[in-house]
Amino acid sequence: MNTSTTATREPWNKGRLVGQKIPLRLKDIWAIRVRLQLAEKNRELALFELAIDSKLRACDLVKLRVRDVSHGNQVSSRAIVTQQKTKRPVQFEITEQTRNAVEEWIQLAHLRNDDYLFPSRLSSSCHLSTRQYARIVKGWVTHIGLEPSAYGTHSLRRTKASLIYRRTKNLRAVQLLLGHTKLESTVRYLGIEVDDALIMSEQTEV
């Protein structure tokens, strides 16, 4: 073993932000949404809106088919998919704003029921890859002035879950929406700190 090489090797995470990716704030959501609307980027707008509503992992989001979110020519208000990681089904809502964006994209792209909702523009792949999705997310946050290394595809998954928790403090609801099998996973995922627990305790009279 060459100890001199080992001693001088830089750590893989030097100069990088590591750990959980930061969820978007409401003003960030609006900034990205308006930018995509003005640029008429229908595909990206549908992807962005559905990523926030569905709270799906990137691997599940990119593999959605038209039939997963629609019945006939209309996008449903709710959908259910089986998660690749846990093999368990998870349900999610599709808000009116998201339905409109997805319906417009489906029509513009002439997608059929069995088609992938976000087909790849590369001949080597049938659907958008998680790597392509990550690059798109990086572009979104960079264009609105955020530090790209602090955000990623998981930022979209965490965004609505974090907002719901902050407003309701209902961990069980967030656990169901994220499709976590254990409540402890949801606690870690949301980054709930001791201060949060103390504030909740102080607000509870016995």
N, C-alpha and C positions, 0 to 999 in steps of 0.2 A: 504494500500500500504506500502510495506517495504522500507522505504527511505534509510536504510543502504545498502540494496542490490542494489538499484538503483544507489547509489552514487559510489559503487565500481565496477559496471559493466563496462567492457572494451568496447570501441566502436568496432563495427563489422569490421571496416576497419583498425584497428591498425596494423601497420607493413605491410600493403598492398599498392600497387600502384593502384589507382582507376582512373576512367575517361576513355577517349578514349584509345583504344589500338593502339600501335605504328605500322605504316606500315613498311614493310620490305624495306631495301635498296637494290640496285642492287647487291652489294657484298653478301648480305644475301641470296638473291634469288639464286645466283650461288652456294653459299656454300651448301645450302640445296639440290639443284638440283643435283650437282655432288655427294654428299653423297648418295642420293637415287639411282642414276645411278650405282655407284660402288657397292652398296649393293644389286643391282638387285631387289629393292622393287618396282615392276611394278605397283602394286595397289596404293601405296602411291605416286609414281611419277605422275601417271595419276590424282590423287586427287589434288596434289599440283599444277600442271600445270593448271588444269581446274579451280581451285579455284581462281587463279590469273587472268586468262583470263576472266572468267565469271563475276567476281565482285559480285557474288550472296551471299546473306545471307546464313548462315549455314543451316537453315531450308529448303531452296530451293535447295542448292547444294546436300545435302545427299539424296534428293528424286528424283534426276534426273534418268530418265530411258534411256536405250540405244537409243530408238527411238527419244528422245529429242535432241540428238546431232549427229545422223547419219542417212544416207539414204543408205539402202542396207548394203554393207560391208565397206562403207567408212564414216568416220567422216566428217561432214560438216564444211565449213569454217565460217559459221554463224549459230546461233541458237536463238530461242525465247522461253521463258517460262513465265508462269503467276506467279507472286510473291504471296506467301502465305499471306504476311502482308498487301499489298495494293490491291491485286486482279487485278493488272494491269500487262499487258505484258511488258517484257523487253528483248531487244535483246543484244547479245554479240558476239564478234568475237572469233574464235578458231584458233590460230596460228598454223603454220605447226608443230612446236615443240610439241605443245599440242596434235595436231591430231595424231601424230606418237605415243605418249605415251598412249593416250586413245585407239587407234586401237590395239596396242600391248596388252594392258590389257584386252580388250574385247575378243581377240583371246585366250589368255592364260586362261582366266576364263570361256571360252565357253559360253559367255552371248548371250542371244537371244534378239530380238527386244523389247519385252515387259518387260524384266528383269530390275531390278534396276541396275544402273551403278556401284554402290558401295554397294553390298549386305552385310548384317551384318554377322559376323561369330558367332553370338549368335542366338540360336534357338528362342529366345523370340522376335526377331525383323526381319522384312523383309529387311530393309536397314540399313546402317550405321546410328547410332543415332548422334545427335548434341553433346552429351556428349562424345561419342567415338571419334568423329572428333576433339573435343577440346583437348582430351588427345593426339591424334596424333600430333596436332599442337604444343602442349607443348613439345613433344619429339623432334620435328624438331628444334625448337629454342634453346632448352637446349643443344642439341648435337653440335651446332655451337657456343656455348658460350654466348648466349644472356640471359638476365634476363627473365625467363618465365612469371613472374607476369606482365610484361609490354606488353606482346603479347597475342593474342588469335585468335579465328577464324575470328574476324572482322579485324585483321591485314591483312589477305589475301584479304578480300573484299576491303580494303582501299588502298592496295599497288599500283595497276596499276592506280587507279583513282588519287592518289596523284602524281604519276609520270607524268601522262598526264597533270594535272593542272600545275605542276611546269614547264613543257616544253612549254605549250601553253597559260596558263592563261585563257583558255576558260571554264568558269563555266557552260555555257549552255550545252556544249558537255558532261561534266562530270555528270551533272544532268541527262541527258538522259541515259547515260551509267549505272548509279546507279539506275535508275528507281525512282528517287525522284519526288514527285508531286510538291514540292515547292523549289524554288531556295535557300531560306533561310536555308532549311534543308541541302543542299549541302555545303553552306558556313560553317555551324556549323560542319558538318561531316568532312570537310577537315581541320578544325581548322585554317581557314584563319584569320590572325591577322591584326592589324592596319598597321604594318610595311609593309606587303605584299601590302596592298592597296596604301600606300604612294609611294612605289617603282614603282607600275604600273602607278600612277599619274605622277610621275616625268619623266617617260619615254614617256609620251604622250604630244606632242606639239600641241598647238592650235593657 
